[in-house]
Amino acid sequence: MNFILTSSSWRESFIRWVIILVCAGFWRSELNVVLFPLLGIAWLADGGLGRLTTTLKNPLAQAILLFCGLLLIGLLWNDSAHDGRMKWLKYFVLLMFIPFYSLLNKARLIWAMVGLITGYTIVLALGVHQWLTTAEQGVALMKMSYLSFSAMLGVGVITAVSFACRSQSLILSATLWSVALTLIFIQFHQGGRILLLATLLVILLLAFLRYRIEIRKFAGMVIILSIATVAFAFSSPVFQDRLLQIKNDVELLQRGDYRSSLGYRLAMWDVGLHGIAERPLTGYGTGAPERYFEHTIVTYKDGIYKNLVEFQKTSHFHNDWIEIGLHLGVPGMLALLYLLVSWYRVFKNRGLSVLGIGLISYILLAGMTDTFLIFSRTPVLLLLMTAIALVWQTERVPQAALKRK
């Protein structure tokens, strides 16, 4: 009996440390090669297989399985999925939500929250230190690009604003708004234009949902946000440089030159939509989009995009919907839609509609000009936050009360 208790104690300690390590350590992508298998081992040790049926009652877990299952099936009609940079493999990181969510309970929740908050704070501090001391963007120590860092900041802003809109405490609400404005200020000094725009638009949406009945308060929020935006923009050389780059990109487009950030994206979307129209039911198979672009631009529209291979190495189509449409056609796009709807549903079912609207809107907007779902860290951050929020709300509010809501 003592041996069994000792074994049980060691197992629980192992599980808790795995949870905190996953939440704090996923920022360094190389560590995930170790952390995610450890998460799987912890899930199995905790009897996760026996609870799998219960876990899969979660709509998000079902949607992730469907989405990843279609990607596996899509390998059947692509013989060269191993070619290129294989970015499509990052979609399968979504599966980590299932064991992580299954492992969480009231006793382990604090470990997950401490790990996630600690990891986020450390990465934020490293990014701010790098920006202040070297004026470099991103987080070099974590091998995070400015896009990943900007995306992380956007998630922090939206989370803070979402809870500020829910809070009945004036002091807490003011504190959360102050945190959000601080993160926005830092985001203005990163180069992610669309991610910054997505953050600002989602804030306006959340403020409208919160104050739609009190129009004067909403107008006041818009004025405050507008003043802050203008002030932050004028204080940021990075933002001003990006505005100048947009002007230069437009001038190049007017001359028929697509060798720019904007021109490259427009060309990729044009070719991508053409590809989806050619094979709407099946796409070109999982892993095919990268190769499809390079082959198609040679002859498409008399080769007006053929020099883009030299401009930038093809990686993805800079749009979540076009990317998955080329992989799997319309069925894949519908699976992606189902994934996002289910993601929102799990928030709504736990009485967290505002947070759900904020985060899913952010994913939608960010995914219009980039393949947001295959960012190395942000989807993992969002999934960990989702699992923690669901368990926290379930423990905090009785299930009967949630159903009444």
GIDA-V748573 format. One record per residue. N is the residue number from 0. PHI is phi as a letter, one per 20 degrees, with the letter a starting at -180 (none if undefined). PSI is psi in whole degrees, -180 to 180 (NA if undefined). NEAR is the number of other ideal C-beta (glycine too) atoms within 10 Angstrom. Layout:
# GIDA-V748573
n->N phi->PHI psi->PSI near->NEAR
n->N phi->PHI psi->PSI near->NEAR
This chain:
# GIDA-V748573
n->0 phi->none psi->-45 near->5
n->1 phi->f psi->-38 near->6
n->2 phi->f psi->-42 near->7
n->3 phi->f psi->-44 near->8
n->4 phi->f psi->-42 near->9
n->5 phi->f psi->-44 near->10
n->6 phi->f psi->-43 near->10
n->7 phi->f psi->-40 near->10
n->8 phi->f psi->-44 near->10
n->9 phi->f psi->-39 near->11
n->10 phi->f psi->-44 near->14
n->11 phi->f psi->-41 near->14
n->12 phi->f psi->-43 near->10
n->13 phi->f psi->-46 near->15
n->14 phi->f psi->-43 near->22
n->15 phi->f psi->-39 near->18
n->16 phi->f psi->-35 near->14
n->17 phi->f psi->-44 near->25
n->18 phi->g psi->-48 near->27
n->19 phi->f psi->-35 near->20
n->20 phi->f psi->-40 near->19
n->21 phi->f psi->-46 near->26
n->22 phi->f psi->-33 near->27
n->23 phi->e psi->-24 near->23
n->24 phi->d psi->-7 near->16
n->25 phi->f psi->-14 near->24
n->26 phi->f psi->-30 near->24
n->27 phi->e psi->104 near->18
n->28 phi->g psi->-35 near->16
n->29 phi->f psi->-29 near->9
n->30 phi->f psi->-24 near->15
n->31 phi->f psi->-22 near->20
n->32 phi->f psi->-29 near->8
n->33 phi->e psi->-42 near->11
n->34 phi->f psi->-43 near->20
n->35 phi->f psi->-42 near->19
n->36 phi->f psi->-38 near->10
n->37 phi->f psi->-38 near->19
n->38 phi->f psi->-42 near->23
n->39 phi->f psi->-41 near->16
n->40 phi->f psi->-43 near->15
n->41 phi->f psi->-40 near->23
n->42 phi->f psi->-43 near->23
n->43 phi->f psi->-42 near->12
n->44 phi->f psi->-28 near->15
n->45 phi->e psi->6 near->20
n->46 phi->m psi->32 near->11
n->47 phi->f psi->-35 near->18
n->48 phi->f psi->-37 near->11
n->49 phi->f psi->-23 near->9
n->50 phi->e psi->6 near->13
n->51 phi->g psi->-41 near->14
n->52 phi->f psi->-42 near->8
n->53 phi->f psi->-43 near->9
n->54 phi->f psi->-39 near->18
n->55 phi->f psi->0 near->14
n->56 phi->f psi->-16 near->8
n->57 phi->f psi->124 near->21
n->58 phi->g psi->-35 near->18
n->59 phi->f psi->-41 near->24
n->60 phi->f psi->-42 near->21
n->61 phi->f psi->-45 near->16
n->62 phi->f psi->-39 near->23
n->63 phi->f psi->-43 near->24
n->64 phi->f psi->-44 near->14
n->65 phi->f psi->-48 near->15
n->66 phi->f psi->-49 near->22
n->67 phi->f psi->-32 near->17
n->68 phi->f psi->-42 near->11
n->69 phi->f psi->-37 near->21
n->70 phi->f psi->-39 near->23
n->71 phi->f psi->-43 near->10
n->72 phi->f psi->-36 near->15
n->73 phi->f psi->-19 near->24
n->74 phi->f psi->-21 near->16
n->75 phi->f psi->-30 near->11
n->76 phi->d psi->29 near->15
n->77 phi->c psi->112 near->20
n->78 phi->e psi->-6 near->11
n->79 phi->c psi->37 near->11
n->80 phi->f psi->-22 near->20
n->81 phi->e psi->-6 near->9
n->82 phi->f psi->158 near->12
n->83 phi->m psi->-156 near->18
n->84 phi->e psi->-6 near->12
n->85 phi->l psi->43 near->11
n->86 phi->f psi->-26 near->16
n->87 phi->f psi->-22 near->24
n->88 phi->f psi->-25 near->13
n->89 phi->f psi->-20 near->17
n->90 phi->g psi->-33 near->22
n->91 phi->f psi->-10 near->14
n->92 phi->f psi->-25 near->21
n->93 phi->g psi->-27 near->23
n->94 phi->f psi->-20 near->17
n->95 phi->f psi->-18 near->23
n->96 phi->g psi->-37 near->23
n->97 phi->f psi->-55 near->24
n->98 phi->f psi->-35 near->22
n->99 phi->f psi->-47 near->24
n->100 phi->f psi->-39 near->21
n->101 phi->f psi->-33 near->22
n->102 phi->f psi->-27 near->25
n->103 phi->f psi->139 near->20
n->104 phi->b psi->-176 near->12
n->105 phi->g psi->-42 near->11
n->106 phi->f psi->-31 near->11
n->107 phi->e psi->-9 near->18
n->108 phi->f psi->-41 near->18
n->109 phi->f psi->-35 near->13
n->110 phi->f psi->-43 near->20
n->111 phi->f psi->-44 near->24
n->112 phi->f psi->-44 near->19
n->113 phi->f psi->-44 near->14
n->114 phi->f psi->-46 near->23
n->115 phi->f psi->-46 near->21
n->116 phi->f psi->-41 near->13
n->117 phi->f psi->-47 near->13
n->118 phi->f psi->-46 near->22
n->119 phi->f psi->-44 near->20
n->120 phi->f psi->-41 near->12
n->121 phi->f psi->-46 near->15
n->122 phi->f psi->-41 near->22
n->123 phi->f psi->-46 near->18
n->124 phi->f psi->-41 near->11
n->125 phi->f psi->-42 near->18
n->126 phi->f psi->-43 near->27
n->127 phi->f psi->-43 near->15
n->128 phi->f psi->-44 near->12
n->129 phi->f psi->-43 near->19
n->130 phi->f psi->-43 near->19
n->131 phi->f psi->-34 near->9
n->132 phi->e psi->-32 near->8
n->133 phi->c psi->-7 near->9
n->134 phi->m psi->17 near->10
n->135 phi->e psi->146 near->11
n->136 phi->e psi->163 near->20
n->137 phi->m psi->-163 near->21
n->138 phi->c psi->97 near->25
n->139 phi->f psi->-39 near->13
n->140 phi->f psi->-30 near->14
n->141 phi->e psi->4 near->21
n->142 phi->l psi->40 near->14
n->143 phi->e psi->128 near->25
n->144 phi->f psi->169 near->18
n->145 phi->f psi->-30 near->19
n->146 phi->f psi->-46 near->20
n->147 phi->f psi->-41 near->25
n->148 phi->f psi->-42 near->29
n->149 phi->f psi->-40 near->29
n->150 phi->f psi->-41 near->29
n->151 phi->f psi->-41 near->26
n->152 phi->f psi->-42 near->25
n->153 phi->f psi->-42 near->28
n->154 phi->f psi->-41 near->24
n->155 phi->f psi->-42 near->22
n->156 phi->f psi->-50 near->25
n->157 phi->f psi->-38 near->25
n->158 phi->f psi->-45 near->23
n->159 phi->f psi->-44 near->22
n->160 phi->f psi->-39 near->29
n->161 phi->g psi->-45 near->27
n->162 phi->f psi->-29 near->18
n->163 phi->f psi->-38 near->22
n->164 phi->f psi->-26 near->19
n->165 phi->e psi->-26 near->16
n->166 phi->f psi->140 near->15
n->167 phi->e psi->-7 near->6
n->168 phi->e psi->124 near->10
n->169 phi->f psi->-40 near->8
n->170 phi->f psi->-47 near->8
n->171 phi->f psi->-43 near->13
n->172 phi->f psi->-44 near->17
n->173 phi->f psi->-38 near->12
n->174 phi->f psi->-45 near->14
n->175 phi->f psi->-39 near->20
n->176 phi->f psi->-37 near->18
n->177 phi->f psi->-42 near->12
n->178 phi->f psi->-45 near->17
n->179 phi->f psi->-46 near->24
n->180 phi->f psi->-36 near->17
n->181 phi->f psi->-44 near->16
n->182 phi->f psi->-37 near->22
n->183 phi->f psi->-42 near->23
n->184 phi->g psi->-44 near->15
n->185 phi->f psi->-40 near->19
n->186 phi->f psi->-32 near->24
n->187 phi->f psi->-21 near->23
n->188 phi->e psi->12 near->21
n->189 phi->d psi->161 near->27
n->190 phi->e psi->5 near->19
n->191 phi->f psi->86 near->26
n->192 phi->f psi->-49 near->17
n->193 phi->f psi->-38 near->18
n->194 phi->f psi->-39 near->28
n->195 phi->f psi->-46 near->24
n->196 phi->f psi->-42 near->15
n->197 phi->f psi->-42 near->26
n->198 phi->f psi->-47 near->29
n->199 phi->f psi->-40 near->20
n->200 phi->f psi->-40 near->13
n->201 phi->f psi->-37 near->25
n->202 phi->f psi->-44 near->27
n->203 phi->f psi->-41 near->16
n->204 phi->f psi->-46 near->18
n->205 phi->f psi->-40 near->22
n->206 phi->f psi->-39 near->21
n->207 phi->f psi->-44 near->13
n->208 phi->f psi->-35 near->15
n->209 phi->f psi->-40 near->19
n->210 phi->d psi->23 near->17
n->211 phi->f psi->-26 near->10
n->212 phi->e psi->-33 near->7
n->213 phi->d psi->82 near->11
n->214 phi->f psi->-37 near->10
n->215 phi->f psi->-41 near->8
n->216 phi->f psi->-39 near->13
n->217 phi->f psi->-43 near->17
n->218 phi->f psi->-40 near->12
n->219 phi->f psi->-41 near->13
n->220 phi->f psi->-41 near->19
n->221 phi->f psi->-43 near->15
n->222 phi->f psi->-45 near->10
n->223 phi->f psi->-45 near->13
n->224 phi->f psi->-38 near->17
n->225 phi->f psi->-44 near->12
n->226 phi->f psi->-45 near->10
n->227 phi->f psi->-42 near->16
n->228 phi->f psi->-46 near->16
n->229 phi->f psi->-45 near->10
n->230 phi->f psi->-45 near->12
n->231 phi->f psi->-39 near->18
n->232 phi->f psi->-43 near->14
n->233 phi->f psi->-24 near->11
n->234 phi->e psi->-5 near->12
n->235 phi->d psi->108 near->19
n->236 phi->f psi->-33 near->10
n->237 phi->f psi->-46 near->17
n->238 phi->f psi->-43 near->20
n->239 phi->f psi->-37 near->12
n->240 phi->f psi->-37 near->10
n->241 phi->f psi->-37 near->18
n->242 phi->f psi->-41 near->12
n->243 phi->f psi->-37 near->10
n->244 phi->f psi->-39 near->15
n->245 phi->f psi->-43 near->13
n->246 phi->f psi->-45 near->9
n->247 phi->f psi->-39 near->12
n->248 phi->f psi->-42 near->20
n->249 phi->f psi->-41 near->12
n->250 phi->f psi->-40 near->11
n->251 phi->f psi->-41 near->16
n->252 phi->f psi->-39 near->15
n->253 phi->f psi->-24 near->8
n->254 phi->e psi->5 near->7
n->255 phi->m psi->18 near->8
n->256 phi->d psi->118 near->14
n->257 phi->e psi->10 near->22
n->258 phi->e psi->69 near->15
n->259 phi->b psi->169 near->19
n->260 phi->g psi->-48 near->18
n->261 phi->f psi->-46 near->16
n->262 phi->f psi->-40 near->19
n->263 phi->f psi->-43 near->18
n->264 phi->f psi->-45 near->19
n->265 phi->f psi->-40 near->16
n->266 phi->f psi->-44 near->23
n->267 phi->f psi->-41 near->24
n->268 phi->f psi->-39 near->17
n->269 phi->f psi->-50 near->17
n->270 phi->f psi->-39 near->22
n->271 phi->f psi->-46 near->23
n->272 phi->f psi->-36 near->16
n->273 phi->f psi->-42 near->13
n->274 phi->f psi->-41 near->23
n->275 phi->f psi->-40 near->20
n->276 phi->f psi->-31 near->9
n->277 phi->f psi->-39 near->13
n->278 phi->c psi->72 near->18
n->279 phi->f psi->-26 near->13
n->280 phi->e psi->-29 near->8
n->281 phi->c psi->-18 near->16
n->282 phi->m psi->-163 near->27
n->283 phi->d psi->6 near->21
n->284 phi->n psi->150 near->24
n->285 phi->g psi->125 near->24
n->286 phi->n psi->-3 near->23
n->287 phi->e psi->-27 near->26
n->288 phi->g psi->-42 near->30
n->289 phi->g psi->-48 near->22
n->290 phi->f psi->-35 near->17
n->291 phi->f psi->-44 near->23
n->292 phi->f psi->-48 near->23
n->293 phi->f psi->-33 near->16
n->294 phi->f psi->-37 near->11
n->295 phi->f psi->-38 near->17
n->296 phi->f psi->-14 near->22
n->297 phi->f psi->-38 near->10
n->298 phi->d psi->-19 near->9
n->299 phi->f psi->130 near->17
n->300 phi->l psi->47 near->13
n->301 phi->l psi->27 near->7
n->302 phi->m psi->29 near->10
n->303 phi->f psi->-16 near->14
n->304 phi->d psi->6 near->23
n->305 phi->f psi->-22 near->15
n->306 phi->e psi->1 near->12
n->307 phi->f psi->-21 near->19
n->308 phi->f psi->-35 near->13
n->309 phi->f psi->-29 near->8
n->310 phi->f psi->-43 near->14
n->311 phi->b psi->139 near->11
n->312 phi->f psi->131 near->10
n->313 phi->f psi->131 near->18
n->314 phi->c psi->-50 near->14
n->315 phi->b psi->179 near->22
n->316 phi->e psi->12 near->26
n->317 phi->l psi->33 near->22
n->318 phi->a psi->123 near->21
n->319 phi->g psi->-41 near->23
n->320 phi->f psi->-43 near->20
n->321 phi->f psi->-40 near->24
n->322 phi->g psi->-51 near->28
n->323 phi->f psi->-29 near->34
n->324 phi->f psi->-36 near->27
n->325 phi->f psi->-32 near->29
n->326 phi->f psi->-52 near->28
n->327 phi->c psi->3 near->28
n->328 phi->m psi->-162 near->22
n->329 phi->g psi->-39 near->15
n->330 phi->g psi->-39 near->17
n->331 phi->f psi->-39 near->24
n->332 phi->f psi->-37 near->21
n->333 phi->f psi->-36 near->15
n->334 phi->f psi->-37 near->19
n->335 phi->f psi->-42 near->23
n->336 phi->f psi->-44 near->13
n->337 phi->f psi->-37 near->15
n->338 phi->f psi->-47 near->22
n->339 phi->f psi->-40 near->18
n->340 phi->f psi->-43 near->13
n->341 phi->f psi->-36 near->19
n->342 phi->f psi->-44 near->21
n->343 phi->f psi->-40 near->20
n->344 phi->g psi->-39 near->17
n->345 phi->f psi->-33 near->20
n->346 phi->f psi->-46 near->23
n->347 phi->f psi->-42 near->16
n->348 phi->f psi->-22 near->18
n->349 phi->d psi->12 near->22
n->350 phi->m psi->25 near->19
n->351 phi->d psi->45 near->24
n->352 phi->f psi->-41 near->17
n->353 phi->f psi->-47 near->21
n->354 phi->f psi->-41 near->25
n->355 phi->f psi->-46 near->21
n->356 phi->f psi->-43 near->19
n->357 phi->f psi->-51 near->27
n->358 phi->f psi->-42 near->24
n->359 phi->f psi->-36 near->20
n->360 phi->f psi->-39 near->18
n->361 phi->f psi->-44 near->26
n->362 phi->f psi->-44 near->23
n->363 phi->f psi->-49 near->15
n->364 phi->f psi->-44 near->20
n->365 phi->f psi->-32 near->27
n->366 phi->f psi->-2 near->23
n->367 phi->f psi->-28 near->17
n->368 phi->c psi->5 near->20
n->369 phi->b psi->163 near->22
n->370 phi->e psi->79 near->23
n->371 phi->f psi->-35 near->25
n->372 phi->f psi->-11 near->22
n->373 phi->d psi->18 near->20
n->374 phi->f psi->146 near->22
n->375 phi->f psi->-35 near->19
n->376 phi->d psi->-37 near->22
n->377 phi->f psi->-45 near->23
n->378 phi->g psi->-37 near->20
n->379 phi->f psi->-44 near->24
n->380 phi->g psi->-46 near->23
n->381 phi->f psi->-39 near->23
n->382 phi->f psi->-42 near->22
n->383 phi->f psi->-44 near->25
n->384 phi->f psi->-41 near->19
n->385 phi->f psi->-50 near->23
n->386 phi->f psi->-45 near->27
n->387 phi->f psi->-44 near->21
n->388 phi->f psi->-41 near->20
n->389 phi->f psi->-47 near->19
n->390 phi->f psi->-42 near->20
n->391 phi->g psi->-45 near->18
n->392 phi->f psi->-37 near->16
n->393 phi->f psi->-41 near->18
n->394 phi->f psi->-32 near->13
n->395 phi->f psi->-38 near->13
n->396 phi->d psi->127 near->14
n->397 phi->g psi->144 near->10
n->398 phi->g psi->-35 near->9
n->399 phi->f psi->-38 near->7
n->400 phi->f psi->-38 near->10
n->401 phi->f psi->-40 near->16
n->402 phi->f psi->-37 near->9
n->403 phi->f psi->-35 near->8
n->404 phi->f psi->NA near->10
